[in-house]
Amino acid sequence: MKYNGNADSTILSVIVPIYNAAPFLEKCITSITMQTFRDMEIILVDDGSTDNSLEICKRYQGMDTRIKVISKKNGGLISARKAGVSAADSELIGFVDSDDWIEENMYEELVQCYVQTGCDLVSSGIIRDYENFQRTVQVMDHYEEGLYEDLEDEIYPSMLYSREYCDYGLYPTLVNKLFRKDKLADVYEGIDEAVFYGEDALTLYSYCMSISQIYIKRKAYYHYNIRSGSMCSTPDRRLPYNTYLLYTGLKKVFTQSEQSAVLMKQLKKYVLDLEFHNLKTLYHINMAVFDQWEFEYPEELFSDAYVIYGAGACGQALFREIEEMHKEQNMVAWVDKDADALLEECLYEVQTPEILCGLSYDYIIVAVKNENTAKEIIAELTDLYQIKREKLIWKPAKQVIRHS
């Protein structure tokens, strides 16, 4: 059955850039066509796919008159998104990646935020779906829900990096947001299409420098599919030059702000983190061993028998601190749910949590920086492994910025 929307009053265009996404495409498109918000157009941009992605797009176009299909020569993600924006006939733009999906009320609630406030950007949360490890993590912007009208003082000082949360203030993704088409089109004119990693950050933060109001919605609707073959985990020797293009692009817009000094400081940290990622991806070096952290655990805690849960940057930094105290001999085990994935890059032996059932220990120290993640781990350990809550310890950890 075809849906015939009101073409004269379309407020929203949802753009899906597509390249060889056939295994995921039907779920993605269906999640958009089944939105409770109906008054929109859906623009499917096939960026030179060599599989049957284009055929899938055309089949859906035949079932829903709101769907436009664009077929173009391969030019990369920015090029595909630009093509979609140029073809859009609406006031607002939303993006969905072709291997992801969205919950049915996403656009109804985000458009409502826009209509009620007239803001330039609506930003919501993301649900990270980890394919290999069968878990999900919600990620939110580190601002309270509501309308922000003084971006210079309320958003820019922590936009790329929040000292309080040791994380992005405004999460650098386009897919969980709504943009004004006219302003986004202007921003895209200055975006280098050669950028292929971090392109969301380049586009989003450039856009934020050109607007006056942002609405933060502290609710997650967008399911971001993290796969082993995704760009963030695939080596590419163009990465260093890519980082240079991203840096120069953001520097150009940041230096025009009254908050240029603090923005440039955040940008330098962001770029440094990207370079650390490049080294890790290209050469399988775990750069977490160079991170510096401040912990609040009392030294006497490590005189008892303990287990460390968590082998990421925070966990490895804690272990180094324990080594400096010469208390590592009291560590019964080091566990992480993703132990198998850490085998190649971790400098120490890490095992899966299943071994906890046969161990004797006084405490399990949950070594993660995010409180919500710690709560999820603690709940899982108490539910699945019947570990007593009083044996589970988590305290906030502060990551020390690597540069001044």
Secondary structure as a PSIPRED ss2 file (coil, helix, strand):
# PSIPRED VFORMAT (PSIPRED V4.0)

   1 M C   1.000  0.000  0.000
   2 K C   1.000  0.000  0.000
   3 Y C   1.000  0.000  0.000
   4 N C   1.000  0.000  0.000
   5 G C   1.000  0.000  0.000
   6 N C   1.000  0.000  0.000
   7 A H   0.000  1.000  0.000
   8 D H   0.000  1.000  0.000
   9 S H   0.000  1.000  0.000
  10 T C   1.000  0.000  0.000
  11 I C   1.000  0.000  0.000
  12 L E   0.000  0.000  1.000
  13 S E   0.000  0.000  1.000
  14 V E   0.000  0.000  1.000
  15 I E   0.000  0.000  1.000
  16 V E   0.000  0.000  1.000
  17 P E   0.000  0.000  1.000
  18 I E   0.000  0.000  1.000
  19 Y C   1.000  0.000  0.000
  20 N C   1.000  0.000  0.000
  21 A C   1.000  0.000  0.000
  22 A H   0.000  1.000  0.000
  23 P H   0.000  1.000  0.000
  24 F H   0.000  1.000  0.000
  25 L H   0.000  1.000  0.000
  26 E H   0.000  1.000  0.000
  27 K H   0.000  1.000  0.000
  28 C H   0.000  1.000  0.000
  29 I H   0.000  1.000  0.000
  30 T H   0.000  1.000  0.000
  31 S H   0.000  1.000  0.000
  32 I H   0.000  1.000  0.000
  33 T H   0.000  1.000  0.000
  34 M C   1.000  0.000  0.000
  35 Q C   1.000  0.000  0.000
  36 T C   1.000  0.000  0.000
  37 F C   1.000  0.000  0.000
  38 R C   1.000  0.000  0.000
  39 D C   1.000  0.000  0.000
  40 M E   0.000  0.000  1.000
  41 E E   0.000  0.000  1.000
  42 I E   0.000  0.000  1.000
  43 I E   0.000  0.000  1.000
  44 L E   0.000  0.000  1.000
  45 V E   0.000  0.000  1.000
  46 D E   0.000  0.000  1.000
  47 D E   0.000  0.000  1.000
  48 G C   1.000  0.000  0.000
  49 S C   1.000  0.000  0.000
  50 T C   1.000  0.000  0.000
  51 D C   1.000  0.000  0.000
  52 N C   1.000  0.000  0.000
  53 S H   0.000  1.000  0.000
  54 L H   0.000  1.000  0.000
  55 E H   0.000  1.000  0.000
  56 I H   0.000  1.000  0.000
  57 C H   0.000  1.000  0.000
  58 K H   0.000  1.000  0.000
  59 R H   0.000  1.000  0.000
  60 Y H   0.000  1.000  0.000
  61 Q H   0.000  1.000  0.000
  62 G C   1.000  0.000  0.000
  63 M C   1.000  0.000  0.000
  64 D C   1.000  0.000  0.000
  65 T C   1.000  0.000  0.000
  66 R C   1.000  0.000  0.000
  67 I E   0.000  0.000  1.000
  68 K E   0.000  0.000  1.000
  69 V E   0.000  0.000  1.000
  70 I E   0.000  0.000  1.000
  71 S E   0.000  0.000  1.000
  72 K E   0.000  0.000  1.000
  73 K C   1.000  0.000  0.000
  74 N C   1.000  0.000  0.000
  75 G C   1.000  0.000  0.000
  76 G C   1.000  0.000  0.000
  77 L H   0.000  1.000  0.000
  78 I H   0.000  1.000  0.000
  79 S H   0.000  1.000  0.000
  80 A H   0.000  1.000  0.000
  81 R H   0.000  1.000  0.000
  82 K H   0.000  1.000  0.000
  83 A H   0.000  1.000  0.000
  84 G H   0.000  1.000  0.000
  85 V H   0.000  1.000  0.000
  86 S H   0.000  1.000  0.000
  87 A H   0.000  1.000  0.000
  88 A C   1.000  0.000  0.000
  89 D C   1.000  0.000  0.000
  90 S C   1.000  0.000  0.000
  91 E C   1.000  0.000  0.000
  92 L E   0.000  0.000  1.000
  93 I E   0.000  0.000  1.000
  94 G E   0.000  0.000  1.000
  95 F E   0.000  0.000  1.000
  96 V C   1.000  0.000  0.000
  97 D C   1.000  0.000  0.000
  98 S C   1.000  0.000  0.000
  99 D C   1.000  0.000  0.000
 100 D C   1.000  0.000  0.000
 101 W E   0.000  0.000  1.000
 102 I E   0.000  0.000  1.000
 103 E C   1.000  0.000  0.000
 104 E C   1.000  0.000  0.000
 105 N C   1.000  0.000  0.000
 106 M H   0.000  1.000  0.000
 107 Y H   0.000  1.000  0.000
 108 E H   0.000  1.000  0.000
 109 E H   0.000  1.000  0.000
 110 L H   0.000  1.000  0.000
 111 V H   0.000  1.000  0.000
 112 Q H   0.000  1.000  0.000
 113 C H   0.000  1.000  0.000
 114 Y H   0.000  1.000  0.000
 115 V H   0.000  1.000  0.000
 116 Q H   0.000  1.000  0.000
 117 T H   0.000  1.000  0.000
 118 G C   1.000  0.000  0.000
 119 C C   1.000  0.000  0.000
 120 D C   1.000  0.000  0.000
 121 L E   0.000  0.000  1.000
 122 V E   0.000  0.000  1.000
 123 S E   0.000  0.000  1.000
 124 S E   0.000  0.000  1.000
 125 G E   0.000  0.000  1.000
 126 I E   0.000  0.000  1.000
 127 I E   0.000  0.000  1.000
 128 R E   0.000  0.000  1.000
 129 D E   0.000  0.000  1.000
 130 Y E   0.000  0.000  1.000
 131 E C   1.000  0.000  0.000
 132 N C   1.000  0.000  0.000
 133 F C   1.000  0.000  0.000
 134 Q C   1.000  0.000  0.000
 135 R E   0.000  0.000  1.000
 136 T E   0.000  0.000  1.000
 137 V E   0.000  0.000  1.000
 138 Q E   0.000  0.000  1.000
 139 V E   0.000  0.000  1.000
 140 M C   1.000  0.000  0.000
 141 D C   1.000  0.000  0.000
 142 H C   1.000  0.000  0.000
 143 Y C   1.000  0.000  0.000
 144 E C   1.000  0.000  0.000
 145 E C   1.000  0.000  0.000
 146 G E   0.000  0.000  1.000
 147 L E   0.000  0.000  1.000
 148 Y E   0.000  0.000  1.000
 149 E C   1.000  0.000  0.000
 150 D C   1.000  0.000  0.000
 151 L H   0.000  1.000  0.000
 152 E H   0.000  1.000  0.000
 153 D H   0.000  1.000  0.000
 154 E H   0.000  1.000  0.000
 155 I C   1.000  0.000  0.000
 156 Y H   0.000  1.000  0.000
 157 P H   0.000  1.000  0.000
 158 S H   0.000  1.000  0.000
 159 M C   1.000  0.000  0.000
 160 L C   1.000  0.000  0.000
 161 Y C   1.000  0.000  0.000
 162 S E   0.000  0.000  1.000
 163 R C   1.000  0.000  0.000
 164 E C   1.000  0.000  0.000
 165 Y C   1.000  0.000  0.000
 166 C C   1.000  0.000  0.000
 167 D E   0.000  0.000  1.000
 168 Y C   1.000  0.000  0.000
 169 G C   1.000  0.000  0.000
 170 L C   1.000  0.000  0.000
 171 Y C   1.000  0.000  0.000
 172 P C   1.000  0.000  0.000
 173 T C   1.000  0.000  0.000
 174 L C   1.000  0.000  0.000
 175 V C   1.000  0.000  0.000
 176 N C   1.000  0.000  0.000
 177 K E   0.000  0.000  1.000
 178 L E   0.000  0.000  1.000
 179 F E   0.000  0.000  1.000
 180 R E   0.000  0.000  1.000
 181 K H   0.000  1.000  0.000
 182 D H   0.000  1.000  0.000
 183 K H   0.000  1.000  0.000
 184 L H   0.000  1.000  0.000
 185 A H   0.000  1.000  0.000
 186 D H   0.000  1.000  0.000
 187 V H   0.000  1.000  0.000
 188 Y H   0.000  1.000  0.000
 189 E C   1.000  0.000  0.000
 190 G C   1.000  0.000  0.000
 191 I C   1.000  0.000  0.000
 192 D C   1.000  0.000  0.000
 193 E C   1.000  0.000  0.000
 194 A C   1.000  0.000  0.000
 195 V C   1.000  0.000  0.000
 196 F C   1.000  0.000  0.000
 197 Y C   1.000  0.000  0.000
 198 G C   1.000  0.000  0.000
 199 E H   0.000  1.000  0.000
 200 D H   0.000  1.000  0.000
 201 A H   0.000  1.000  0.000
 202 L H   0.000  1.000  0.000
 203 T H   0.000  1.000  0.000
 204 L H   0.000  1.000  0.000
 205 Y H   0.000  1.000  0.000
 206 S H   0.000  1.000  0.000
 207 Y H   0.000  1.000  0.000
 208 C H   0.000  1.000  0.000
 209 M C   1.000  0.000  0.000
 210 S C   1.000  0.000  0.000
 211 I C   1.000  0.000  0.000
 212 S C   1.000  0.000  0.000
 213 Q C   1.000  0.000  0.000
 214 I E   0.000  0.000  1.000
 215 Y E   0.000  0.000  1.000
 216 I E   0.000  0.000  1.000
 217 K E   0.000  0.000  1.000
 218 R E   0.000  0.000  1.000
 219 K E   0.000  0.000  1.000
 220 A E   0.000  0.000  1.000
 221 Y E   0.000  0.000  1.000
 222 Y E   0.000  0.000  1.000
 223 H E   0.000  0.000  1.000
 224 Y E   0.000  0.000  1.000
 225 N E   0.000  0.000  1.000
 226 I E   0.000  0.000  1.000
 227 R C   1.000  0.000  0.000
 228 S C   1.000  0.000  0.000
 229 G C   1.000  0.000  0.000
 230 S C   1.000  0.000  0.000
 231 M H   0.000  1.000  0.000
 232 C H   0.000  1.000  0.000
 233 S H   0.000  1.000  0.000
 234 T C   1.000  0.000  0.000
 235 P C   1.000  0.000  0.000
 236 D C   1.000  0.000  0.000
 237 R C   1.000  0.000  0.000
 238 R C   1.000  0.000  0.000
 239 L H   0.000  1.000  0.000
 240 P H   0.000  1.000  0.000
 241 Y H   0.000  1.000  0.000
 242 N H   0.000  1.000  0.000
 243 T H   0.000  1.000  0.000
 244 Y H   0.000  1.000  0.000
 245 L H   0.000  1.000  0.000
 246 L H   0.000  1.000  0.000
 247 Y H   0.000  1.000  0.000
 248 T H   0.000  1.000  0.000
 249 G H   0.000  1.000  0.000
 250 L H   0.000  1.000  0.000
 251 K H   0.000  1.000  0.000
 252 K H   0.000  1.000  0.000
 253 V H   0.000  1.000  0.000
 254 F H   0.000  1.000  0.000
 255 T C   1.000  0.000  0.000
 256 Q C   1.000  0.000  0.000
 257 S C   1.000  0.000  0.000
 258 E C   1.000  0.000  0.000
 259 Q C   1.000  0.000  0.000
 260 S H   0.000  1.000  0.000
 261 A H   0.000  1.000  0.000
 262 V H   0.000  1.000  0.000
 263 L H   0.000  1.000  0.000
 264 M H   0.000  1.000  0.000
 265 K H   0.000  1.000  0.000
 266 Q H   0.000  1.000  0.000
 267 L H   0.000  1.000  0.000
 268 K H   0.000  1.000  0.000
 269 K H   0.000  1.000  0.000
 270 Y H   0.000  1.000  0.000
 271 V H   0.000  1.000  0.000
 272 L H   0.000  1.000  0.000
 273 D H   0.000  1.000  0.000
 274 L H   0.000  1.000  0.000
 275 E H   0.000  1.000  0.000
 276 F H   0.000  1.000  0.000
 277 H H   0.000  1.000  0.000
 278 N H   0.000  1.000  0.000
 279 L H   0.000  1.000  0.000
 280 K H   0.000  1.000  0.000
 281 T H   0.000  1.000  0.000
 282 L H   0.000  1.000  0.000
 283 Y H   0.000  1.000  0.000
 284 H C   1.000  0.000  0.000
 285 I C   1.000  0.000  0.000
 286 N C   1.000  0.000  0.000
 287 M H   0.000  1.000  0.000
 288 A H   0.000  1.000  0.000
 289 V H   0.000  1.000  0.000
 290 F H   0.000  1.000  0.000
 291 D C   1.000  0.000  0.000
 292 Q E   0.000  0.000  1.000
 293 W E   0.000  0.000  1.000
 294 E E   0.000  0.000  1.000
 295 F C   1.000  0.000  0.000
 296 E C   1.000  0.000  0.000
 297 Y C   1.000  0.000  0.000
 298 P C   1.000  0.000  0.000
 299 E H   0.000  1.000  0.000
 300 E H   0.000  1.000  0.000
 301 L H   0.000  1.000  0.000
 302 F H   0.000  1.000  0.000
 303 S H   0.000  1.000  0.000
 304 D C   1.000  0.000  0.000
 305 A C   1.000  0.000  0.000
 306 Y E   0.000  0.000  1.000
 307 V E   0.000  0.000  1.000
 308 I E   0.000  0.000  1.000
 309 Y E   0.000  0.000  1.000
 310 G C   1.000  0.000  0.000
 311 A C   1.000  0.000  0.000
 312 G C   1.000  0.000  0.000
 313 A H   0.000  1.000  0.000
 314 C H   0.000  1.000  0.000
 315 G H   0.000  1.000  0.000
 316 Q H   0.000  1.000  0.000
 317 A H   0.000  1.000  0.000
 318 L H   0.000  1.000  0.000
 319 F H   0.000  1.000  0.000
 320 R H   0.000  1.000  0.000
 321 E H   0.000  1.000  0.000
 322 I H   0.000  1.000  0.000
 323 E H   0.000  1.000  0.000
 324 E H   0.000  1.000  0.000
 325 M C   1.000  0.000  0.000
 326 H C   1.000  0.000  0.000
 327 K C   1.000  0.000  0.000
 328 E H   0.000  1.000  0.000
 329 Q H   0.000  1.000  0.000
 330 N H   0.000  1.000  0.000
 331 M E   0.000  0.000  1.000
 332 V E   0.000  0.000  1.000
 333 A E   0.000  0.000  1.000
 334 W E   0.000  0.000  1.000
 335 V E   0.000  0.000  1.000
 336 D C   1.000  0.000  0.000
 337 K C   1.000  0.000  0.000
 338 D C   1.000  0.000  0.000
 339 A H   0.000  1.000  0.000
 340 D H   0.000  1.000  0.000
 341 A H   0.000  1.000  0.000
 342 L H   0.000  1.000  0.000
 343 L C   1.000  0.000  0.000
 344 E C   1.000  0.000  0.000
 345 E C   1.000  0.000  0.000
 346 C C   1.000  0.000  0.000
 347 L C   1.000  0.000  0.000
 348 Y C   1.000  0.000  0.000
 349 E C   1.000  0.000  0.000
 350 V C   1.000  0.000  0.000
 351 Q E   0.000  0.000  1.000
 352 T C   1.000  0.000  0.000
 353 P H   0.000  1.000  0.000
 354 E H   0.000  1.000  0.000
 355 I H   0.000  1.000  0.000
 356 L H   0.000  1.000  0.000
 357 C H   0.000  1.000  0.000
 358 G H   0.000  1.000  0.000
 359 L C   1.000  0.000  0.000
 360 S C   1.000  0.000  0.000
 361 Y C   1.000  0.000  0.000
 362 D C   1.000  0.000  0.000
 363 Y E   0.000  0.000  1.000
 364 I E   0.000  0.000  1.000
 365 I E   0.000  0.000  1.000
 366 V E   0.000  0.000  1.000
 367 A C   1.000  0.000  0.000
 368 V C   1.000  0.000  0.000
 369 K C   1.000  0.000  0.000
 370 N C   1.000  0.000  0.000
 371 E H   0.000  1.000  0.000
 372 N H   0.000  1.000  0.000
 373 T H   0.000  1.000  0.000
 374 A H   0.000  1.000  0.000
 375 K H   0.000  1.000  0.000
 376 E H   0.000  1.000  0.000
 377 I H   0.000  1.000  0.000
 378 I H   0.000  1.000  0.000
 379 A H   0.000  1.000  0.000
 380 E H   0.000  1.000  0.000
 381 L H   0.000  1.000  0.000
 382 T H   0.000  1.000  0.000
 383 D H   0.000  1.000  0.000
 384 L H   0.000  1.000  0.000
 385 Y C   1.000  0.000  0.000
 386 Q C   1.000  0.000  0.000
 387 I C   1.000  0.000  0.000
 388 K C   1.000  0.000  0.000
 389 R H   0.000  1.000  0.000
 390 E H   0.000  1.000  0.000
 391 K H   0.000  1.000  0.000
 392 L E   0.000  0.000  1.000
 393 I E   0.000  0.000  1.000
 394 W C   1.000  0.000  0.000
 395 K C   1.000  0.000  0.000
 396 P C   1.000  0.000  0.000
 397 A C   1.000  0.000  0.000
 398 K E   0.000  0.000  1.000
 399 Q E   0.000  0.000  1.000
 400 V E   0.000  0.000  1.000
 401 I C   1.000  0.000  0.000
 402 R C   1.000  0.000  0.000
 403 H C   1.000  0.000  0.000
 404 S C   1.000  0.000  0.000
